[in-house]
Amino acid sequence: MKNTRYAIVGAGMMGQEHIRNIAMLDNTSISVIVEPDAGMLGSATTLARSLGSDKITTSTSIADVDWHTAADAIVIVSPNHTHCEVLCELMPLNIPILVEKPLCTTTGDLQRIESLMAERSAPVWVAMEYRYMPPTAKFIADIAAGRIGQLQMLSIREHRYPFLEKVGDWNRFSEKTGGTMVEKCCHYFDLMCLITQSEPVRIFCSGAADVNHQSERYNGRTPDIIDNAYTIVDFSNGMRCALDLCMFAEGSEPQETITAIGDAGKLEARIPGPDRFWPDAPPRHAEVAFMPRAPQPPIIEPVVVDEALLAAGDHHGATYYQHQKFLDTIRHASPVEVTIQDGVRAVAIGIAAEESIRTGQAVSLS
């Protein structure tokens, strides 16, 4: 089988997670790494070579790469606020692209990207890793199979650690991240849309920056990223979903809980945080619990993830499973599972949630 060559645009923490997971696929290699930070460029290149990629072009700018011969696929993992410009430059090449969430950060960006898609035939896949976490995937499949009957309510809780340090601390301000409800929560808004199989129509969000990063100063400015919020999303089919986010709750176990209630029972996915933040803890596994309406003990099913996949990133193997499907799209033209439209929808909900926080009003989506 022909080797599939990947270009990585953005080689920070998440870019290097993509490198580790691509290396586990058959007949793949990293052929290009673009990263303006010299330290990250060096560490990512060393990592890729250690995993078997020996012919790598490195650059600090996408403008300096001969894209027509350099790669068979592109993975965009640069900071959020750069996604639109990078996409606008690379999409006309008609090379398959996987772009990290969020797709972009502003409404204007959404419109620019959608217009570019109209002239493109090669696939663009938006990286929504949370769909592919094994416990989440099982949870979604069980709902689709009717295990809880007709879905009526969906809620998601993430109680976790603060935003990590990034190069230049670009993730401390909403102008570059799109705001926490875009940067972090687009994953959850995507899950809501996927599970309800409906369109969002109204968003109300109450949140604030209360605890994290408040002692930090950048040219005299205090970070403005929200660290806790409650969000309600109404859907066109009458479904309503809720998100409970807290980013100063490092000791929470599990880190994420996704709950669906139908007319026949309740289903809950319980997902621990990354093991590297719990170095002294005993082995922890995700689980999916089914609770029928009849009073009886829940049926708890552990979801065990391969240790090699856990070691390759912070997403319970989801990045690997996502890349398996993206590679199948590259090689065999299988359908894109997370489309530009999915990415647009998730960002639009996040933008509306940020607006709702600012105004104190519910925001309608057209």
Summary of the structure (lengths in Angstrom):
residues: 366
radius of gyration: 20.3
end to end distance: 46.3
largest distance: 64.5
contacts: 1262
relative contact order: 0.16
helix: 38%
strand: 25%
